[in-house]
Amino acid sequence: MTGASIALLAGTVSTILFASSVLPMVVKALRTRDLESYSPANLVLANVGNAVHSIYVVHLPAGPIWALHGFYVVTSALMLLWWLRFRPLRRGVVPTASLENERRLA
């Protein structure tokens, strides 16, 4: 194996591992619609960081980094959109997902 082949293999494996680590969070957020524990500052900064990082990534040759970055762009944007959509509209309102969780625990 050449150095380039090893680098490509490592990039592919790490892309699969990183994407696999994020998928359960995204699926749970979609399923429960409970994103109350997510920091809005983190969600916004992740999206801004992805936008800036895109400038770098588009100048790289196509490869695993494109797939990983594309995955992060999509999942970060979805998490921010879902956080905005599913958050309680006013203080004191308990999200439906939280009520369902409390009923299951009771």
N, C-alpha and C positions, 0 to 999 in steps of 0.2 A: 504494500500500500504506500502510495506517495503521501507527502505532507498535505497536499491539497485534498486528497481523498479522505484522509483522517479528519481534516478540518470540516469538510462537508458532512461526514458522518456525525461528528460531534455536534455540529450545528443542527442537524436533523433530529438527533436524539434529544438535545436540550430543548428544541422547539416543542417536541411532543411532550416532554416532561413539564415545561412551563405552562403550556396550554392545558394539560391534564390537571394541573394544580388549580387553575382558575375556573375550569368548567363547573365543578360542584357548587361554587359560590354563585355563579351566574344562574345555574339551574334552580338553586334554592331561592334566589331572589325573585325569579320569574314565578316559581310555584307558590311561594308564600306572599309575595308582594310586600314583604316586611323588610324595608331597607332603613329602618329607623336607626340602626346601630352604625350606619355608614356616615362618615364625616363628609359634609358637602364640600369643605375646603379640599379634602383629599381627592374627591371625585373631579372637581374642577381642575386642580393642579395636574392630575393624571392626564386629563384631556388636553390641557395646554402643553404639557410635556410631550405627549404623543404628537401634537401638531408640529412642535419645534423639531422633534426627533425625525419626523417624516422628511424634512429637508435633507437630513443626513442619509436616511435609508434610500431615498429615490436615486441617490448618486452612487449607490453600491450595485454591483452586478446582482442579477436575480439569484435568489438562493433561499435558504431557510430563514434568514433574517427578515426577508420580505413577508414570509408566511407568519412568522411570530409577531412582527410589528403590525401587520394587518389584523391579526387576531386581537392584539391588545387595543388597537384603535376601535374596533367594533365593540369589544366587550366593555371597554371604559366608557364609550359613548352610550351604550345601552344602560349601563349601571347609573349613569348620571340622568339619563332620560327617565328611567324607571323611578329613581329617587325623587325627581321632580313630579312625576305623575302620581305616584302612590303615597306621597307624604300626606299627613293630615293637613287639612286646609286651615285649621285654626288651633290654637293651643287648647289643651284639655280634651281634644277628641282622641279617643283610643282607636288605633287602626284595627280593621276587621281581623287581620291576621293575628294580632295580639289577643283579641277576644277569643278566637278559636283555640289558640295555644293555651290560654288560661282554662278554658272549658275542658280540654284534654287532660290537663294536669290535675284538675279538681276531682 
